């Protein structure tokens, strides 16, 4: 059987394993041709514009293999390489994206799930199943696996021992020919063997056409080191010395670990990080790498590439950096030099608070009406707190001053909130944690590093989930004690219960608000009732007062006069939780939808903080049942969790037509990794389910006027579609 492997993404790391495994079970491996100008012309095969260039390239590479007549595509679903970390979500979601984008049958893409984080036997069973589909027995698959594993290990060791780049190692050891240029890139280049340049980045960028042959260009100027030349044990050791190291995404561990090793051993005079536009994980490690490079006085250049990147501009930046790095290296080698050189610049804080007082003052970010609950849990007479402060445009501006370019919008807004809290007198910040597939679990480390680099003095306390209890309960308790001290446990428990009750009441009332906005005769009455409820909940000091506030809201809203006419349209909001839940971030999209002059729309959303809490922490039967229902609906399109609410977005859209939903709005922040995957897959879902979808990507540049126009146009499409459907049903009735 002819099995195709696209020359993208994990090919540059695991092709020796893939090739050996497939050949040992009797398949003929067909490799796509190297990326060319023709490949770039076919990037439109990717159904959406938002994925990074490395994912976009997978579509024309797979399409080329289909044209060459392969009988199957081999694209393993890479979930985790060890029990601590995950791969980037794009490696988890790629097989589903390719199936949906190229409209392929499920069995055509062989995508065994490699997940060593859980029971390793499950990964072996996935390989056995892949072998069965390719006509091999369990015994043949098992033998093929061990041979492939040994060859992959030999390949990695040899690259280190012989100081080979991946292309050199693939050509020498796996028989994969690479292009060799016969003339120099820069005939005027002068080789300086004493200048040692460390180049880090994903191999599928470094050694693809999109990377503009960066490594080969640099070899004309200096001695070049790349991550595959560093022993894996040294990478692991370097990461273990960093608090955050072993939980990074798998390929990012190689990038950052090798850079840390070079910095620690003084093996390089400068560093270059090259990454694709919109790369989520690199926006995280960029912060850590900048911090470490500055600490060691090593110049760092960050390059970003995509299909639009011009070669001339990139080369100019590269050569200018090398000139600066050579001068800096010579200066550092001067025996009389004792002062650390700082090559990066930091943006000073707008306001620096005084040194930390002995008394703890808490500050924390929030979103939506969750602020009411958090003010109760961390406020009152328990501890001193600042806020929660309202989110404004100034909040986003303060955050944008400090954050990396391609970090997601929620990170920008939350660090802006933290700056406001610190400038208002807080000396301790609280942030949730928990390392997973998406970047949220890294916010706390990034925020602490960026704020302290800007000159703020504070203590960061990160609260992770207490589950599983055997592993996480004690760290969770210690974090709570660190924040609240030794206050009576019963008082802490009651405050938490009170906060949860307020959040539940606000969530229930908001669902009623959405329904009433679409039906009230005089616009704005329901909103006024909800605002009174919010004020009552803020002041409520007991469970009974919360119940009374909710009862009063229900009594007031039951007296609202409803408009006559047909039932309103129903629009479901899906996407990343912060973009869906925080009204400032989504520009009050629920209010806009519910307040249109000539079209009545009821907004519906299940992506809320409490729904997440009920499912993941409380494990309530209703929430677990609904989650299974959503996962079943998503399964034909996306089988694996890709982080955040990516799978929920797919499943909720697939369920929408059968649940009376007229249209879906997909909300997510620019560069959000899980939702980029969901967006690509949703192109197939909406086609097959015939459900209208509007994608809204938000960041600090999103304009309200343009968004308003798009929403109004979408609403008119839904109205016309519903009218046409009703007319058709009327005709059929006759």
ChimeraX attribute file (.defattr): number of C-alpha atoms within 10 A of each C-alpha:
attribute: neighborCount
match mode: 1-to-1
recipient: residues
	/A:1	15
	/A:2	16
	/A:3	23
	/A:4	27
	/A:5	21
	/A:6	25
	/A:7	20
	/A:8	24
	/A:9	21
	/A:10	18
	/A:11	18
	/A:12	19
	/A:13	20
	/A:14	15
	/A:15	21
	/A:16	25
	/A:17	22
	/A:18	21
	/A:19	22
	/A:20	22
	/A:21	25
	/A:22	24
	/A:23	15
	/A:24	17
	/A:25	23
	/A:26	16
	/A:27	19
	/A:28	15
	/A:29	20
	/A:30	18
	/A:31	20
	/A:32	19
	/A:33	12
	/A:34	16
	/A:35	17
	/A:36	11
	/A:37	10
	/A:38	9
	/A:39	19
	/A:40	18
	/A:41	11
	/A:42	16
	/A:43	20
	/A:44	14
	/A:45	18
	/A:46	21
	/A:47	21
	/A:48	17
	/A:49	13
	/A:50	21
	/A:51	24
	/A:52	21
	/A:53	22
	/A:54	22
	/A:55	20
	/A:56	23
	/A:57	25
	/A:58	24
	/A:59	25
	/A:60	23
	/A:61	25
	/A:62	25
	/A:63	17
	/A:64	19
	/A:65	21
	/A:66	16
	/A:67	8
	/A:68	13
	/A:69	12
	/A:70	20
	/A:71	14
	/A:72	21
	/A:73	23
	/A:74	20
	/A:75	25
	/A:76	22
	/A:77	23
	/A:78	24
	/A:79	28
	/A:80	22
	/A:81	16
	/A:82	16
	/A:83	14
	/A:84	17
	/A:85	21
	/A:86	26
	/A:87	25
	/A:88	27
	/A:89	28
	/A:90	26
	/A:91	20
	/A:92	30
	/A:93	29
	/A:94	25
	/A:95	26
	/A:96	26
	/A:97	28
	/A:98	25
	/A:99	20
	/A:100	23
	/A:101	19
	/A:102	17
	/A:103	10
	/A:104	12
	/A:105	9
	/A:106	14
	/A:107	12
	/A:108	15
	/A:109	21
	/A:110	23
	/A:111	22
	/A:112	22
	/A:113	21
	/A:114	21
	/A:115	23
	/A:116	20
	/A:117	15
	/A:118	14
	/A:119	10
	/A:120	13
	/A:121	11
	/A:122	15
	/A:123	18
	/A:124	20
	/A:125	15
	/A:126	19
	/A:127	23
	/A:128	21
	/A:129	19
	/A:130	22
	/A:131	25
	/A:132	15
	/A:133	14
	/A:134	19
	/A:135	15
	/A:136	20
	/A:137	14
	/A:138	17
	/A:139	12
	/A:140	17
	/A:141	23
	/A:142	18
	/A:143	14
	/A:144	22
	/A:145	22
	/A:146	14
	/A:147	16
	/A:148	23
	/A:149	18
	/A:150	15
	/A:151	19
	/A:152	21
	/A:153	13
	/A:154	13
	/A:155	22
	/A:156	22
	/A:157	17
	/A:158	17
	/A:159	23
	/A:160	18
	/A:161	12
	/A:162	10
	/A:163	17
	/A:164	18
	/A:165	20
	/A:166	22
	/A:167	20
	/A:168	16
	/A:169	21
	/A:170	20
	/A:171	13
	/A:172	14
	/A:173	15
	/A:174	18
	/A:175	11
	/A:176	14
	/A:177	12
	/A:178	12
	/A:179	7
	/A:180	7
	/A:181	8
	/A:182	6
	/A:183	7
	/A:184	11
	/A:185	14
	/A:186	12
	/A:187	8
	/A:188	9
	/A:189	15
	/A:190	10
	/A:191	13
	/A:192	13
	/A:193	13
	/A:194	13
	/A:195	20
	/A:196	21
	/A:197	26
	/A:198	23
	/A:199	24
	/A:200	25
	/A:201	24
	/A:202	24
	/A:203	25
	/A:204	21
	/A:205	23
	/A:206	25
	/A:207	22
	/A:208	21
	/A:209	17
	/A:210	25
	/A:211	25
	/A:212	19
	/A:213	15
	/A:214	19
	/A:215	19
	/A:216	16
	/A:217	18
	/A:218	21
	/A:219	17
	/A:220	19
	/A:221	21
	/A:222	19
	/A:223	16
	/A:224	20
	/A:225	24
	/A:226	22
	/A:227	27
	/A:228	24
	/A:229	19
	/A:230	22
	/A:231	17
	/A:232	17
	/A:233	10
	/A:234	15
	/A:235	23
	/A:236	17
	/A:237	15
	/A:238	22
	/A:239	22
	/A:240	14
	/A:241	12
	/A:242	12
	/A:243	9
	/A:244	13
	/A:245	20
	/A:246	21
	/A:247	20
	/A:248	26
	/A:249	26
	/A:250	19
	/A:251	19
	/A:252	21
	/A:253	21
	/A:254	22
	/A:255	23
	/A:256	26
	/A:257	30
	/A:258	28
	/A:259	29
	/A:260	23
	/A:261	21
	/A:262	23
	/A:263	22
	/A:264	13
	/A:265	9
	/A:266	13
	/A:267	14
	/A:268	23
	/A:269	22
	/A:270	26
	/A:271	27
	/A:272	19
	/A:273	23
	/A:274	21
	/A:275	28
	/A:276	24
	/A:277	23
	/A:278	23
	/A:279	21
	/A:280	23
	/A:281	23
	/A:282	25
	/A:283	21
	/A:284	21
	/A:285	20
	/A:286	17
	/A:287	17
	/A:288	19
	/A:289	20
	/A:290	19
	/A:291	16
	/A:292	18
	/A:293	20
	/A:294	17
	/A:295	14
	/A:296	14
	/A:297	21
	/A:298	24
	/A:299	24
	/A:300	22
	/A:301	18
	/A:302	14
	/A:303	16
	/A:304	14
	/A:305	20
	/A:306	16
	/A:307	19
	/A:308	10
	/A:309	14
	/A:310	12
	/A:311	13
	/A:312	10
	/A:313	9
	/A:314	16
	/A:315	16
	/A:316	10
	/A:317	12
	/A:318	18
	/A:319	15
	/A:320	10
	/A:321	17
	/A:322	21
	/A:323	11
	/A:324	12
	/A:325	23
	/A:326	20
	/A:327	11
	/A:328	18
	/A:329	19
	/A:330	12
	/A:331	13
	/A:332	18
	/A:333	10
	/A:334	9
	/A:335	7
	/A:336	8
	/A:337	10
	/A:338	9
	/A:339	8
	/A:340	12
	/A:341	16
	/A:342	13
	/A:343	16
	/A:344	14
	/A:345	9
	/A:346	11
	/A:347	12
	/A:348	14
	/A:349	18
	/A:350	13
	/A:351	14
	/A:352	14
	/A:353	17
	/A:354	11
	/A:355	10
	/A:356	15
	/A:357	11
	/A:358	7
	/A:359	10
	/A:360	20
	/A:361	20
	/A:362	27
	/A:363	28
	/A:364	29
	/A:365	24
	/A:366	24
	/A:367	23
	/A:368	18
	/A:369	17
	/A:370	22
	/A:371	21
	/A:372	22
	/A:373	25
	/A:374	23
	/A:375	19
	/A:376	23
	/A:377	20
	/A:378	24
	/A:379	17
	/A:380	12
	/A:381	8
	/A:382	16
	/A:383	16
	/A:384	16
	/A:385	22
	/A:386	22
	/A:387	20
	/A:388	22
	/A:389	17
	/A:390	14
	/A:391	21
	/A:392	13
	/A:393	12
	/A:394	13
	/A:395	20
	/A:396	23
	/A:397	14
	/A:398	21
	/A:399	26
	/A:400	19
	/A:401	18
	/A:402	20
	/A:403	23
	/A:404	18
	/A:405	12
	/A:406	17
	/A:407	23
	/A:408	23
	/A:409	24
	/A:410	26
	/A:411	24
	/A:412	25
	/A:413	29
	/A:414	24
	/A:415	28
	/A:416	28
	/A:417	27
	/A:418	27
	/A:419	26
	/A:420	25
	/A:421	24
	/A:422	25
	/A:423	18
	/A:424	15
	/A:425	17
	/A:426	26
	/A:427	26
	/A:428	23
	/A:429	26
	/A:430	19
	/A:431	21
	/A:432	16
	/A:433	18
	/A:434	17
	/A:435	18
	/A:436	21
	/A:437	25
	/A:438	23
	/A:439	25
	/A:440	17
	/A:441	17
	/A:442	21
	/A:443	23
	/A:444	23
	/A:445	18
	/A:446	21
	/A:447	25
	/A:448	21
	/A:449	15
	/A:450	22
	/A:451	23
	/A:452	14
	/A:453	17
	/A:454	19
	/A:455	16
	/A:456	23
	/A:457	19
	/A:458	21
	/A:459	16
	/A:460	19
	/A:461	20
	/A:462	20
	/A:463	19
	/A:464	18
	/A:465	15
	/A:466	16
	/A:467	13
	/A:468	9
	/A:469	11
	/A:470	8
	/A:471	10
	/A:472	13
	/A:473	14
	/A:474	12
	/A:475	16
	/A:476	18
	/A:477	14
	/A:478	13
	/A:479	16
	/A:480	16
	/A:481	13
	/A:482	12
	/A:483	21
	/A:484	17
	/A:485	13
	/A:486	10
	/A:487	11
	/A:488	10
	/A:489	10
	/A:490	9
	/A:491	11
	/A:492	17
	/A:493	12
	/A:494	14
	/A:495	23
	/A:496	17
	/A:497	17
	/A:498	21
	/A:499	27
	/A:500	19
	/A:501	18
	/A:502	31
	/A:503	21
	/A:504	18
	/A:505	19
	/A:506	22
	/A:507	18
	/A:508	12
	/A:509	20
	/A:510	17
	/A:511	15
	/A:512	18
	/A:513	23
	/A:514	22
	/A:515	19
	/A:516	24
	/A:517	27
	/A:518	25
	/A:519	24
	/A:520	18
	/A:521	14
	/A:522	12
	/A:523	18
	/A:524	14
	/A:525	17
	/A:526	24
	/A:527	17
	/A:528	14
	/A:529	19
	/A:530	22
	/A:531	12
	/A:532	13
	/A:533	23
	/A:534	21
	/A:535	12
	/A:536	19
	/A:537	26
	/A:538	16
	/A:539	14
	/A:540	19
	/A:541	15
	/A:542	17
	/A:543	15
	/A:544	10
	/A:545	15
	/A:546	23
	/A:547	16
	/A:548	16
	/A:549	22
	/A:550	22
	/A:551	14
	/A:552	16
	/A:553	21
	/A:554	16
	/A:555	12
	/A:556	15
	/A:557	21
	/A:558	12
	/A:559	8
	/A:560	16
	/A:561	13
	/A:562	15
	/A:563	13
	/A:564	9
	/A:565	8
	/A:566	8
	/A:567	12
	/A:568	18
	/A:569	20
	/A:570	23
	/A:571	25
	/A:572	21
	/A:573	25
	/A:574	28
	/A:575	32
	/A:576	25
	/A:577	21
	/A:578	22
	/A:579	26
	/A:580	26
	/A:581	25
	/A:582	20
	/A:583	17
	/A:584	18
	/A:585	27
	/A:586	22
	/A:587	17
	/A:588	14
	/A:589	23
	/A:590	22
	/A:591	16
	/A:592	15
	/A:593	24
	/A:594	26
	/A:595	18
	/A:596	17
	/A:597	10
	/A:598	9
	/A:599	16
	/A:600	22
	/A:601	27
	/A:602	26
	/A:603	26
	/A:604	19
	/A:605	17
	/A:606	17
	/A:607	21
	/A:608	17
	/A:609	17
	/A:610	17
	/A:611	18
	/A:612	17
	/A:613	13
	/A:614	15
	/A:615	17
	/A:616	14
	/A:617	14
	/A:618	14
	/A:619	13
	/A:620	13
	/A:621	11
	/A:622	10
	/A:623	17
	/A:624	16
	/A:625	13
	/A:626	12
	/A:627	18
	/A:628	12
	/A:629	15
	/A:630	20
	/A:631	20
	/A:632	16
	/A:633	21
	/A:634	25
	/A:635	16
	/A:636	15
	/A:637	23
	/A:638	28
	/A:639	16
	/A:640	18
	/A:641	17
	/A:642	28
	/A:643	23
	/A:644	21
	/A:645	20
	/A:646	29
	/A:647	27
	/A:648	26
	/A:649	27
	/A:650	31
	/A:651	27
	/A:652	25
	/A:653	29
	/A:654	25
	/A:655	18
	/A:656	21
	/A:657	17
	/A:658	10
	/A:659	11
	/A:660	11
	/A:661	19
	/A:662	24
	/A:663	24
	/A:664	26
	/A:665	22
	/A:666	23
	/A:667	25
	/A:668	29
	/A:669	26
	/A:670	21
	/A:671	23
	/A:672	27
	/A:673	30
	/A:674	28
	/A:675	33
	/A:676	25
	/A:677	28
	/A:678	26
	/A:679	24
	/A:680	24
	/A:681	28
	/A:682	28
	/A:683	17
	/A:684	19
	/A:685	22
	/A:686	19
	/A:687	11
	/A:688	10
	/A:689	14
	/A:690	14
	/A:691	18
	/A:692	19
	/A:693	21
	/A:694	15
	/A:695	14
	/A:696	19
	/A:697	20
	/A:698	21
	/A:699	19
	/A:700	16
	/A:701	6
	/A:702	15
	/A:703	11
	/A:704	13
	/A:705	8
	/A:706	9
	/A:707	18
	/A:708	16
	/A:709	11
	/A:710	14
	/A:711	18
	/A:712	17
	/A:713	12
	/A:714	19
	/A:715	23
	/A:716	13
	/A:717	14
	/A:718	22
	/A:719	18
	/A:720	12
	/A:721	14
	/A:722	14
	/A:723	12
	/A:724	12
	/A:725	12
	/A:726	12
	/A:727	12
	/A:728	11
	/A:729	11
	/A:730	10
	/A:731	9
	/A:732	8
	/A:733	7
	/A:734	5
